[in-house]
Amino acid sequence: MVLAASVVLAAQAARWSNSGTEHELAQRVVAPTHAPPRCLPSKRLELTFCSIVTKLQAKVGRPPRTSPEEILEEAEALLREEGFRGFSMRQLATRLGTAPTAIYTFYEGKDELLQALAQKALEDLWVQYEEGAHWEKSLHHWMMRFRSALLEVKWLGDLIAVSCSSPSLLSGLAQLAGLLERAGLSKPDAALTAQSLLWTVLGFVTLEINAEQPELADAILDAPLREGFEDLTAHLALGNYDELYAVTVENAVAGIAGRIA
């Protein structure tokens, strides 16, 4: 009698597994409308069925384990593929094969996760001050290196924009301001100039990335065709902006040097 009942239950479980997800099967078994079968040691079929039930019950409500490192790695991959505007915690959880609550175990929300990403991405990108090195050389090196990083990781500019009050960004800005203060600027002037330099690089690269869009790129390359402006357009940077950025950096450094003098 009991064996027959187990056969019926096993058959019902098979039908459920064919018509629904493993989670749905587990829910149906966890909360049956009748008492679950007793597992009798002498009945192999009953033992097999109860073993399946036990495993399914253990999985209900328990998302796969993950780690902060895995979350950040997958978040970077999502940003690369979807861009900053296509990033969401739900999408990230789906890619990790877990529930959003598993992410909130390590990060209180999206803002905290983005700040962690900013810290990881920016930790080696700020200006490096070496004793005895001239500030102009250090500043020039930072501006060139920072632009390269922003071009390589195109979502980094947006990440910086939304993390403007994060400790990692403010710490880097303080390093830049400290270099300028040692060069001879007052503390208030050094802080304002550091922000100006950061915005200069971010603004330049944002326009540079946008210029890669086909419609905008075609419009820029059409500039030399405008009649009456040949003397101007013959000297504009069109398509390759390395020279233009070099002039931008040179002007920025020279302007600061002039104020110090």
N, C-alpha and C positions, 0 to 999 in steps of 0.2 A: 504493500500500500504506500509506504513512504517512498520506496524506490520509484514507483509510478509517478508520484507527485513531483519528485525531483526531475524526472524525465520531462514532464510537462513544463516545469519552470525553466529548465535548460533550453527547451525548444522555444519558449517565449522569449528568453534572453537572446537567442539567435535571431529571432524575428526583429526584436528591438535593435540589435546591432546593425542589421541590414537597412533599417528604416530611419536611423538617427545617429547622432554622434556618440562617442564614448561617454561624454559628460551626461547626455540625456539618459543613456542606459544606466549610468550610475545613480542618477537621481531617481529613476523608476525603481531601482533595486533598494536604494537607501530608504525610500519612503513608500513601501508597498501598501496596498489596501488590505493586505492580510498578513498574518504573522509569517516571518521568514522561516524556511525549513531548518530543522535541527540537523547538525552535522553528525552523522553516526559513523564512527571509525570503520565499521564493517562495510560501509557502502562507498565504493570507489567513485561512483558517479556523483554522489552527494558531496564528497570531499572536493572533487574537481570543481563542481559548481560553487561551493562555498569559498573556495580559493579565489575564483574569479571575482565573486562578490566582494571579498575582502580587499583585493587589489583596487577594484573600482572605487570602493568607498574611501580608500586612502587618498585617491587622486582628487576627489570632489573638493572644490574650494581651495586647493593648494596649487598656486601657480608655480611654474618652473623657477628654480633658484637662479639668481643672476648676481652680478657684482658691480660696484661703481665703475671699475675699469671697462667691463663689457658694455655698460650703459653708455659711457662716453665714446667708446669706439664705434658703437652702432649709431649714436647720435651724429658723429662726424660723417659717417657714411650716408645717413639720411640727408644731411645738409648738402653734401656733394651732389646727390642725385636729384633732390627736390628743391634745393635752394632754401633760403631762410623763410620765405613766405609759405612754403609748403610743409614746414616743420610743425609737428604737433606731438603731444605726449601719447595720444592714442596710436598714431602711426608708429611711433618709436616702440611702444609696447608690442604692437603686432609684429614688428621686425624681430623683436627679442623672443617672441613666442611666449609672452607672459601677459599678465594683467597690469594696467596702469598703477595699481596699488603696490606692485613690486618695485616700481621705480620710486614711488613716494616713500618707500622704506629708507632710501638713501638721500633723496632730494625732496625738499618740502613742496616744490612746485617747479614750473617751467623756468622762472626767473633764476632760481638757485642753480638749476642744471646749466643754464646758459652762462652763468657766472663761472661755474666750474670749467666749462668748455673754454671760456675766455682766458682763464688762468693757465690752462694747459697749452693753449695756442700761443699766448703772448709771453710766456715766461722767459724765452730766449731771444725775444725780438727788441727789447728795449736798449737804450743807449748804454754802452759799456764805457765806464770811465777808468782810465789807466793813469796811475801817477806818472807825471812827467809828459804825458801825451798832450798835444795841443787840442784845445776844445773844438776848433774848426774842423780838424780831421775827424774827431769822434762824431761830431754832429753830421758831417757829410756822409760818413760811413753808415750812420743810423738811418738817415733819410733814404739812402739808396737801398739798404737791406730791407727796410720796412716796406717800401714800394714793391720790391720783388716778392715778398711774402704775401702781400695783399693781392697781387696778380695771380699768384699760384693758387691761393685759397680764396676763391672769389666770394665766399660767404663770410669771410672774416671781417670785412668792413661793416656789414650789417650787425654782426655779433658785437663789435666794438660799440656801435651806436646804441644798442639796447643795454649794454653793460657799462655805460659811461660812469655810473656811480659804484661800480664793483671795486673791491679792494685791489684786485690785480691790475686794473686799468689805472686807478689812482696812484698805485705804487710805481708803475712805470712812468706816469706823468711826473711824479715827484723826482724820479731819477733824472729825467730830462731837464726839469727845472733846476735841479741841483747842479748839473753841468753848466747851465747858463749862469747860475749865480756865482759859481767859481770863476767863470769867465769874466765877471765884472758887473753883471746886471744886479739891480736891487731884487730883493725877494719878491715883492709884488710884480715887478716887471718880468722877472724870470718865470713866474707861474703863468702869467698871461701869454708870454711869448711861447712857452712850451705848449700851451693849448692851441695857439695859432699854428705852430708847426705841425701838430698832430692833425688839425683840420685841413691844413694845406695838403698834406700827403693823402689823407682820406678823400678829399675833394678831387684831387687830380686823378687818383686811381679810379674813382667812381665814374668820372667822365671818360676815362680811358677804356674801362670795361664796357660802358654803354656804347662807345664808338665802334665796338666790335659787332654791334647789331647791323645786319645788312642794310636796312633803310638809312640809318644814320651814317654808316660808312660810305654809302653811295653819295649822300648829300655832301659829306666832307670832301670827298674826292672830286666832286663837281665844282668846288670853289675856284680852281684855276681857270675854269671855263667862263667865269663871269667877266664880261667886258668892262673895261675901265678900271679894273683892280689888279691888273697884271703885275705891277711893281710890288704890290703887297703879297698877293697869293703865291708868287714865285718863291717866297722865303718862308712860307708857313710850313709847320710840321703836319704832314698829311699821311696817315696810315702808320707811320713809325714815330713814336713819341719819346724815344730815348733822349734825343737831343733836346727836346723841349723840357723834359724833366731835369736834365742836367743844368739847363739855364735857370730853372725854377729853384733848384738847390743852391746854385751859385749866388743867385740874387738874395735868397733867404739868409745865407751865411754872411754875405757882404753887408746886408742891412743890419744884422746884429752887431757885426764888427764895427760898423760906423757909429752905432749908438754907444758902444763901449768906449771908443776912442773919444 
